[in-house]
Amino acid sequence: MVNPPCTFANNQSSNISGLCIGCSVSNRPRAIDADTTTSSRISVIAGLLGAYAEQTLIFPQAGFAGDTVRFVVQSPVGLADVNVLGRI
């Protein structure tokens, strides 16, 4: 079996759950536009009692064992942001 070349995600969904103050997922289509210089943005100012914002990327075909998915996560450095990175 030949492993076809990997492709970009071509669909997405997003969700804000719970008491999430200032939470949003913006520029959602940019996460799936096959342009490595664009991106979406997930913002969580105050996620109370386990609240969160999420974005799910959907690929056109299932992956194979050994495939990798790469993405960049950036977070502004700040006291409140330190705990957020531990949940990724």
Secondary structure, 3 states (H helix, E strand, C coil): CCCCCCCCCCEEEEEEEEEEECCEEECHHHHHCCCCCCCCEEECCEEEEEEEEEEEEECCCCCCCCCCCCCCCCCCCCHHHHHHHCCC
